[in-house]
Amino acid sequence: MNGLTKSLVIACGALAHELTAVIKRNGWDHLEIQCLPARLHNTPDKITGAVRDKIHAGRGKYRNIYVAYADCGTGGHLDAMLKEEGVERIGGNHCYEFFAGTSAFEAISEAELGTFYLTDYLAWHFDRLILGDLGINEHPELLNLYFGNYKRLVYLAQRRDEALIEKARSAAEKLGLEFEYRLTGLGPFNQALHDMDPGQLPWRN
């Protein structure tokens, strides 16, 4: 033990609200969240470098450093870097496993490979992060290029909010996809954080 008391979790900004809520609810004061911009998911080649910079900045300041990203389109580069740095991350190939839980996510994916996912954060910021940052608003012809192979949109909701459900439904209509709603709650976040840093107990479901 290095005498430091806090552990750092480097996370995607799209997970900030949920991670903060879980940490607060469980009283996990030993965990500190530092988030990178959620829009990095639109440029996954930049994720590895950004995470590495955060790791280097946190060295010597925390008991442990963890990463709350999945592979997220980095093509294995994130995992290779984390192995070099000796840092663990959450399991899975996609951050949406973090929201749904691995078994539920696998079942959803197997039922329809052409599935696009929304979370509370993405539902609320859909027009800016998806239509805006991907250039679809200015170039509508890009819509089919990005989403032509998708069949449905699954909204993985962390809380039941009618306004967010309508935003997610509207997003599906804009993309020309079937809409499905699934309430996942915060249970998978509880489990993932606990598994990364199990030394502080108790925790609540």
C-alpha positions as YAML, in Angstrom:
chain: A
units: angstrom
residues:
- id: 1
  name: MET
  ca: [0.00, 0.00, 0.00]
- id: 2
  name: ASN
  ca: [1.39, 3.40, -0.97]
- id: 3
  name: GLY
  ca: [-0.30, 5.34, 1.83]
- id: 4
  name: LEU
  ca: [-2.71, 7.11, -0.49]
- id: 5
  name: THR
  ca: [-6.41, 6.72, 0.28]
- id: 6
  name: LYS
  ca: [-8.25, 7.59, -2.94]
- id: 7
  name: SER
  ca: [-8.53, 5.67, -6.21]
- id: 8
  name: LEU
  ca: [-9.05, 7.42, -9.55]
- id: 9
  name: VAL
  ca: [-11.58, 6.28, -12.14]
- id: 10
  name: ILE
  ca: [-10.95, 7.75, -15.59]
- id: 11
  name: ALA
  ca: [-14.26, 7.62, -17.41]
- id: 12
  name: CYS
  ca: [-16.13, 8.67, -20.51]
- id: 13
  name: GLY
  ca: [-18.13, 11.84, -19.92]
- id: 14
  name: ALA
  ca: [-21.28, 10.01, -20.99]
- id: 15
  name: LEU
  ca: [-21.00, 7.97, -17.78]
- id: 16
  name: ALA
  ca: [-20.46, 10.90, -15.42]
- id: 17
  name: HIS
  ca: [-24.00, 11.22, -14.03]
- id: 18
  name: GLU
  ca: [-24.43, 7.49, -13.36]
- id: 19
  name: LEU
  ca: [-20.98, 6.98, -11.85]
- id: 20
  name: THR
  ca: [-21.40, 9.99, -9.59]
- id: 21
  name: ALA
  ca: [-24.85, 8.78, -8.49]
- id: 22
  name: VAL
  ca: [-23.53, 5.30, -7.59]
- id: 23
  name: ILE
  ca: [-20.55, 6.68, -5.68]
- id: 24
  name: LYS
  ca: [-22.75, 9.08, -3.73]
- id: 25
  name: ARG
  ca: [-25.40, 6.45, -2.94]
- id: 26
  name: ASN
  ca: [-22.83, 3.96, -1.65]
- id: 27
  name: GLY
  ca: [-20.74, 6.52, 0.21]
- id: 28
  name: TRP
  ca: [-17.64, 5.49, -1.75]
- id: 29
  name: ASP
  ca: [-15.63, 8.56, -0.83]
- id: 30
  name: HIS
  ca: [-12.44, 6.70, -1.73]
- id: 31
  name: LEU
  ca: [-13.32, 6.89, -5.44]
- id: 32
  name: GLU
  ca: [-12.76, 10.02, -7.54]
- id: 33
  name: ILE
  ca: [-14.13, 10.33, -11.06]
- id: 34
  name: GLN
  ca: [-12.35, 12.25, -13.81]
- id: 35
  name: CYS
  ca: [-14.20, 12.29, -17.13]
- id: 36
  name: LEU
  ca: [-13.04, 12.80, -20.69]
- id: 37
  name: PRO
  ca: [-15.37, 14.44, -23.25]
- id: 38
  name: ALA
  ca: [-18.18, 12.14, -24.38]
- id: 39
  name: ARG
  ca: [-17.70, 13.28, -27.98]
- id: 40
  name: LEU
  ca: [-14.43, 11.31, -28.12]
- id: 41
  name: HIS
  ca: [-16.64, 8.36, -29.07]
- id: 42
  name: ASN
  ca: [-17.03, 10.05, -32.46]
- id: 43
  name: THR
  ca: [-13.22, 10.01, -32.88]
- id: 44
  name: PRO
  ca: [-12.14, 6.76, -31.17]
- id: 45
  name: ASP
  ca: [-8.58, 7.10, -32.46]
- id: 46
  name: LYS
  ca: [-8.13, 9.90, -29.91]
- id: 47
  name: ILE
  ca: [-9.38, 7.94, -26.88]
- id: 48
  name: THR
  ca: [-6.18, 6.01, -26.15]
- id: 49
  name: GLY
  ca: [-3.98, 9.09, -26.05]
- id: 50
  name: ALA
  ca: [-6.44, 11.05, -23.94]
- id: 51
  name: VAL
  ca: [-6.73, 8.22, -21.40]
- id: 52
  name: ARG
  ca: [-2.95, 7.83, -21.29]
- id: 53
  name: ASP
  ca: [-2.54, 11.54, -20.52]
- id: 54
  name: LYS
  ca: [-4.98, 11.22, -17.60]
- id: 55
  name: ILE
  ca: [-3.14, 8.18, -16.27]
- id: 56
  name: HIS
  ca: [0.21, 9.98, -16.36]
- id: 57
  name: ALA
  ca: [-1.29, 13.05, -14.68]
- id: 58
  name: GLY
  ca: [-2.67, 10.85, -11.88]
- id: 59
  name: ARG
  ca: [0.47, 8.83, -11.17]
- id: 60
  name: GLY
  ca: [1.60, 9.15, -7.58]
- id: 61
  name: LYS
  ca: [-1.56, 10.94, -6.53]
- id: 62
  name: TYR
  ca: [-3.92, 7.94, -6.10]
- id: 63
  name: ARG
  ca: [-3.86, 4.51, -4.47]
- id: 64
  name: ASN
  ca: [-5.04, 2.92, -7.73]
- id: 65
  name: ILE
  ca: [-6.09, 4.11, -11.16]
- id: 66
  name: TYR
  ca: [-8.93, 2.43, -13.10]
- id: 67
  name: VAL
  ca: [-10.48, 3.13, -16.50]
- id: 68
  name: ALA
  ca: [-14.24, 3.15, -17.13]
- id: 69
  name: TYR
  ca: [-14.08, 2.70, -20.88]
- id: 70
  name: ALA
  ca: [-14.62, -0.40, -22.93]
- id: 71
  name: ASP
  ca: [-12.65, -0.86, -26.17]
- id: 72
  name: CYS
  ca: [-14.98, 1.77, -27.69]
- id: 73
  name: GLY
  ca: [-13.75, 1.41, -31.25]
- id: 74
  name: THR
  ca: [-10.04, 1.78, -30.49]
- id: 75
  name: GLY
  ca: [-9.28, -1.51, -32.22]
- id: 76
  name: GLY
  ca: [-7.41, -2.92, -29.25]
- id: 77
  name: HIS
  ca: [-5.09, 0.09, -28.89]
- id: 78
  name: LEU
  ca: [-6.64, 1.11, -25.58]
- id: 79
  name: ASP
  ca: [-6.09, -2.35, -24.10]
- id: 80
  name: ALA
  ca: [-2.50, -2.44, -25.36]
- id: 81
  name: MET
  ca: [-1.76, 0.91, -23.75]
- id: 82
  name: LEU
  ca: [-3.43, -0.05, -20.47]
- id: 83
  name: LYS
  ca: [-1.37, -3.25, -20.35]
- id: 84
  name: GLU
  ca: [1.79, -1.18, -20.74]
- id: 85
  name: GLU
  ca: [0.63, 1.17, -17.99]
- id: 86
  name: GLY
  ca: [-0.55, -1.62, -15.69]
- id: 87
  name: VAL
  ca: [-4.06, -0.17, -15.43]
- id: 88
  name: GLU
  ca: [-7.34, -2.16, -15.39]
- id: 89
  name: ARG
  ca: [-10.55, -1.22, -17.18]
- id: 90
  name: ILE
  ca: [-14.13, -2.41, -17.10]
- id: 91
  name: GLY
  ca: [-14.84, -5.55, -19.08]
- id: 92
  name: GLY
  ca: [-16.41, -5.75, -22.50]
- id: 93
  name: ASN
  ca: [-15.99, -4.37, -25.99]
- id: 94
  name: HIS
  ca: [-18.52, -1.59, -25.70]
- id: 95
  name: CYS
  ca: [-19.50, 0.92, -23.02]
- id: 96
  name: TYR
  ca: [-23.13, -0.10, -23.40]
- id: 97
  name: GLU
  ca: [-22.27, -3.32, -21.60]
- id: 98
  name: PHE
  ca: [-21.60, -1.03, -18.63]
- id: 99
  name: PHE
  ca: [-25.18, 0.24, -18.80]
- id: 100
  name: ALA
  ca: [-27.03, -3.01, -19.47]
- id: 101
  name: GLY
  ca: [-24.78, -5.59, -17.84]
- id: 102
  name: THR
  ca: [-22.86, -8.09, -19.96]
- id: 103
  name: SER
  ca: [-25.47, -10.87, -20.15]
- id: 104
  name: ALA
  ca: [-28.33, -8.49, -20.99]
- id: 105
  name: PHE
  ca: [-26.23, -6.64, -23.55]
- id: 106
  name: GLU
  ca: [-25.20, -9.88, -25.24]
- id: 107
  name: ALA
  ca: [-28.84, -10.98, -25.45]
- id: 108
  name: ILE
  ca: [-29.87, -7.65, -26.99]
- id: 109
  name: SER
  ca: [-27.01, -7.76, -29.50]
- id: 110
  name: GLU
  ca: [-27.66, -11.37, -30.49]
- id: 111
  name: ALA
  ca: [-31.34, -10.63, -31.09]
- id: 112
  name: GLU
  ca: [-30.45, -7.90, -33.58]
- id: 113
  name: LEU
  ca: [-26.87, -7.09, -34.55]
- id: 114
  name: GLY
  ca: [-28.01, -3.89, -36.24]
- id: 115
  name: THR
  ca: [-28.83, -2.12, -32.97]
- id: 116
  name: PHE
  ca: [-27.98, 1.48, -32.13]
- id: 117
  name: TYR
  ca: [-28.00, 2.34, -28.42]
- id: 118
  name: LEU
  ca: [-28.98, 5.41, -26.48]
- id: 119
  name: THR
  ca: [-28.52, 6.15, -22.78]
- id: 120
  name: ASP
  ca: [-30.05, 8.95, -20.71]
- id: 121
  name: TYR
  ca: [-27.13, 11.21, -21.61]
- id: 122
  name: LEU
  ca: [-27.23, 10.42, -25.32]
- id: 123
  name: ALA
  ca: [-31.01, 10.72, -25.48]
- id: 124
  name: TRP
  ca: [-30.84, 14.20, -23.95]
- id: 125
  name: HIS
  ca: [-27.96, 15.36, -26.18]
- id: 126
  name: PHE
  ca: [-28.82, 13.37, -29.32]
- id: 127
  name: ASP
  ca: [-29.24, 16.33, -31.67]
- id: 128
  name: ARG
  ca: [-25.86, 17.82, -30.70]
- id: 129
  name: LEU
  ca: [-23.73, 14.69, -30.27]
- id: 130
  name: ILE
  ca: [-25.14, 12.57, -33.10]
- id: 131
  name: LEU
  ca: [-26.79, 14.78, -35.70]
- id: 132
  name: GLY
  ca: [-24.51, 17.74, -35.07]
- id: 133
  name: ASP
  ca: [-21.08, 16.29, -34.34]
- id: 134
  name: LEU
  ca: [-21.39, 13.65, -37.06]
- id: 135
  name: GLY
  ca: [-22.30, 16.35, -39.59]
- id: 136
  name: ILE
  ca: [-25.71, 14.91, -40.44]
- id: 137
  name: ASN
  ca: [-27.55, 18.21, -39.91]
- id: 138
  name: GLU
  ca: [-25.44, 19.90, -42.58]
- id: 139
  name: HIS
  ca: [-25.12, 16.85, -44.82]
- id: 140
  name: PRO
  ca: [-28.29, 14.70, -44.57]
- id: 141
  name: GLU
  ca: [-26.83, 12.27, -47.10]
- id: 142
  name: LEU
  ca: [-24.52, 11.06, -44.33]
- id: 143
  name: LEU
  ca: [-27.49, 9.59, -42.45]
- id: 144
  name: ASN
  ca: [-27.60, 6.45, -44.57]
- id: 145
  name: LEU
  ca: [-23.81, 6.18, -44.55]
- id: 146
  name: TYR
  ca: [-23.73, 6.07, -40.75]
- id: 147
  name: PHE
  ca: [-26.99, 4.28, -39.99]
- id: 148
  name: GLY
  ca: [-27.97, 2.38, -43.15]
- id: 149
  name: ASN
  ca: [-27.10, -0.97, -41.59]
- id: 150
  name: TYR
  ca: [-29.00, -0.39, -38.34]
- id: 151
  name: LYS
  ca: [-32.50, -1.81, -37.81]
- id: 152
  name: ARG
  ca: [-33.53, -0.60, -34.37]
- id: 153
  name: LEU
  ca: [-32.68, 1.86, -31.60]
- id: 154
  name: VAL
  ca: [-32.63, 0.53, -28.03]
- id: 155
  name: TYR
  ca: [-32.85, 3.11, -25.28]
- id: 156
  name: LEU
  ca: [-31.06, 1.79, -22.17]
- id: 157
  name: ALA
  ca: [-32.63, 4.01, -19.53]
- id: 158
  name: GLN
  ca: [-31.06, 4.55, -16.12]
- id: 159
  name: ARG
  ca: [-34.25, 6.08, -14.74]
- id: 160
  name: ARG
  ca: [-37.84, 6.31, -15.95]
- id: 161
  name: ASP
  ca: [-38.34, 9.82, -17.33]
- id: 162
  name: GLU
  ca: [-41.15, 10.42, -19.81]
- id: 163
  name: ALA
  ca: [-39.38, 13.41, -21.37]
- id: 164
  name: LEU
  ca: [-36.28, 11.33, -22.06]
- id: 165
  name: ILE
  ca: [-38.37, 8.48, -23.45]
- id: 166
  name: GLU
  ca: [-39.94, 10.88, -25.92]
- id: 167
  name: LYS
  ca: [-36.53, 12.26, -26.89]
- id: 168
  name: ALA
  ca: [-35.27, 8.73, -27.49]
- id: 169
  name: ARG
  ca: [-38.38, 7.86, -29.51]
- id: 170
  name: SER
  ca: [-37.88, 11.01, -31.57]
- id: 171
  name: ALA
  ca: [-34.24, 10.04, -32.15]
- id: 172
  name: ALA
  ca: [-35.34, 6.67, -33.50]
- id: 173
  name: GLU
  ca: [-37.77, 8.38, -35.87]
- id: 174
  name: LYS
  ca: [-35.05, 10.74, -37.12]
- id: 175
  name: LEU
  ca: [-32.80, 7.77, -37.84]
- id: 176
  name: GLY
  ca: [-35.60, 5.71, -39.37]
- id: 177
  name: LEU
  ca: [-35.18, 2.91, -36.82]
- id: 178
  name: GLU
  ca: [-37.54, 0.79, -34.74]
- id: 179
  name: PHE
  ca: [-37.70, 1.92, -31.12]
- id: 180
  name: GLU
  ca: [-37.28, -0.20, -28.00]
- id: 181
  name: TYR
  ca: [-37.16, 0.96, -24.38]
- id: 182
  name: ARG
  ca: [-35.35, -0.92, -21.60]
- id: 183
  name: LEU
  ca: [-35.05, 0.29, -18.03]
- id: 184
  name: THR
  ca: [-31.62, -0.87, -16.81]
- id: 185
  name: GLY
  ca: [-31.20, 1.23, -13.65]
- id: 186
  name: LEU
  ca: [-27.84, 1.63, -11.93]
- id: 187
  name: GLY
  ca: [-27.23, -1.98, -10.87]
- id: 188
  name: PRO
  ca: [-24.57, -2.67, -13.54]
- id: 189
  name: PHE
  ca: [-22.70, 0.48, -12.50]
- id: 190
  name: ASN
  ca: [-22.73, -0.67, -8.88]
- id: 191
  name: GLN
  ca: [-21.29, -4.03, -9.85]
- id: 192
  name: ALA
  ca: [-18.67, -2.68, -12.25]
- id: 193
  name: LEU
  ca: [-17.26, -0.15, -9.78]
- id: 194
  name: HIS
  ca: [-17.32, -2.68, -6.97]
- id: 195
  name: ASP
  ca: [-15.47, -5.22, -9.11]
- id: 196
  name: MET
  ca: [-12.82, -2.65, -10.05]
- id: 197
  name: ASP
  ca: [-12.12, -1.57, -6.47]
- id: 198
  name: PRO
  ca: [-13.61, -4.13, -4.06]
- id: 199
  name: GLY
  ca: [-11.55, -3.10, -1.04]
- id: 200
  name: GLN
  ca: [-14.19, -0.71, 0.34]
- id: 201
  name: LEU
  ca: [-17.37, -2.32, 1.67]
- id: 202
  name: PRO
  ca: [-20.29, -2.45, 2.26]
- id: 203
  name: TRP
  ca: [-22.11, -1.56, -0.91]
- id: 204
  name: ARG
  ca: [-25.82, -1.44, -1.71]
- id: 205
  name: ASN
  ca: [-27.73, -2.95, -4.64]
...
